Amino acid sequence: TGTIPHQAAGTEVRYYIRAEAENGQMAFHPNLAPGTKHTFEVLVDSSPPMITHLPIDRWRGDLWSPKIIAQITDDLYIDTATLEYRINGGSLVQVVMNRAASGEWQAWFTSPAVTGDLVEYRIQARDTAVVANTGVSPATGYYEMTIIDPIQALVLDLDGNQSSAPVIRDALNTIGVSSEYTMAWPSILDHYRSLWIS
């Protein structure tokens, strides 16, 4: 291995590799070196990391804490990723996110939360550029997550004809079972204690 010393932005670097055996025979890369060389230009990285995250807008207090997952990419490499949050407008807390084997970045909230709390959070990532660039998701403000009690039932109307599913929902509400009705598969099933499919 070898290291090329730090070069200023805008510099064109030319190099080749030479290997010499004990008997004095030499090999070059590229093959026509030193007449032909590899070249690259030193550029300034001004692009922040790109963060992709599916926000969580509510979570059951008895299952606290959810895992926050994000896909983070950059032209170079990611230096650090951070989950930043506050509960009920309190002090900001920062948690270092770790890169999983899947390539996703993940972290858990480290402070307790209970039903009725409002959690505001965002994700920050910094790259390894000489002058580091920082990406933030969302671009402004915070995602908001409400802490809820378990919902007793989800009535899922998959056939979309709105015939039997609303009847099931109304029957559950009549007997005091809190329920929600939807025609699309929910992103988080853990909010519900039971599932009714029509």
N, C-alpha and C positions, 0 to 999 in steps of 0.2 A: 504494500500500500504506500501511497505517497500523498502529500498535502500541498496544495497550491496556496501560497500566502494570500491573505486578504487583498482584494483589489477594489479600487474605487468604481462606483457606478459609471457605466459608459465605456469601461475598458474592454477591449477584445483580447481574450486570452487564447494563445496558441500553444499546444503541447503535443508531445508524443511519448511513447513508452519504449524503452530499450531493455532487453534482457540479455545477459551475457552468461554463457556456460563456463565451466571450469577450463574447458579446452580452448576458450577464446572465441567460440562461435557466438554470433549475435543474431537476435531477432528483433524486429521492430513492429510497432503498431501505431499508426497504419503501416502497411507493408512497405510503402514508398518513403517512409520517414528516413531522414529528417527533411527531405524535400517537400513532403506533404505532411501536414499536421492536422490534428483535431483542433477545432476552434469553438469557442462560445463567447457570448457577450454578457457582461455583468449588468444586470438590470436592477432597477429599484422596484421592490414589491410594495405596491400601495393598495392592494386589495385585501379587505378584511376576510376572516373566515366566514363561510356560509353555514348557517344553522337551520336545520329543519326539525321541527318539533310539533307533535300533535298535542295541543293544550288539553289539560284536564280541568273542566269547569266546576266539578263537584266531586266529593269523595266522602265515603262513610267514616265517621269518627271512630267507630269500633275497629276499623281496619287500617287505621293510620300507621305508617305513612305510605303513600304511593311511591313507586319508583319513577323518577323523572328520566326520560330517555330522549336523546337527541342524536341526529346524524350531523356531524360537523366535518366540513371539508375545507381545504385551503390549497392555494397554489404551491406552497412549500409544506410546512409541517405545523401541527398544532402544538403550542407550548403548554398552555393551560386552558382548562375549561372550568367554569364556576357556576354553580346554582346559587342565585342570590334571592332572598325572600324576606318577607316580614309578615307578621300575623296581627290582624286588627290594627294596622297602622303603626306598629311598634318599631323597634330598632331593626335595622337590616342585619341579616345573618348570611354569611357566605360559606358554602360547602364546596370542597373540591370534587369535581366530577372525575370518574375513572373511566378509562377506555376498556370496554369488555372485549372478549375474544371475537364477538360478532362484528366489532368495529364501531359499535354504538357507544356513545358516552352516557354515563348514568350516575345518579346520585339519589339519596333519600333526604327528606327533611329531618333535621336533628332536634327540632323543638316540638313539644307536645301541642296537639290541637284537639278541640272538642267541638261537638255539634253547635252550630251557630257562628263559629269563627270564620273570618274571611282571610284567606291566604293569598297574598300577592307575590308573584315570583317572575323571574326572568333568567335567561341563560346568557352567559358571556363567554367568549372564546378569544384567545390571543395567539397569534402565530409567532414563528421564529425569525421573522424578518429583522434586519439590523435595527430598523426603526419599527417596532412591533405595531401591527394592526389589530384592532379589536372589533369583533362582531358581536351584536347583541340581538336577542330574540325575546320579545317582540322589539321592533325597531325603536318604538317609543313606549313609555309606560311599562305596565306589568300585565301578565296574565292573572286572572282572578279565579280563585277556586273557593267554593263554599263548602263548608263541612256540614254533612247532613246525617240524619238518622237513617237506618236501613229502610228502604221502601219495601212494603210487604209483598207486592206483586207487580209483575210486568205483563201486560196483555199485548201479545205480539200478533198483529194482523198481517200474516205473510201473503195470503191470497188477495188482499187488497179490496175485497168486495164490501167491507164494512158491514157485514151482516151479523155473524155470531160474536165477533170480538167485542163490539160495543155492548152487547148484551151481557157478556162475561164481566166486562169492566163495571157496568152499572150494578150487577148483582154483587160483586165484591164490595163496592162502595156502600151498598145498602146494608151489608152486614158489618160494616166498620173496618173493612180491610183496605188500607191505603194502596192505591194502584196507579200505574201510569199506562197509557195506551199509545202504541206506536205502530207504524206500518213499515218501519225499517229496523234492521238488526242493530241493537245498541253497541256502541264501542266498548262499554264497560258493563258486563253483566253482574259484577260483584255488588252493584248498588241494590240489587233485588234479592229478596229471600225466596221467591218462587217465580216461575215462568209459565205463563199460559199462552199456548200457541194456537192460532186459528188459521 
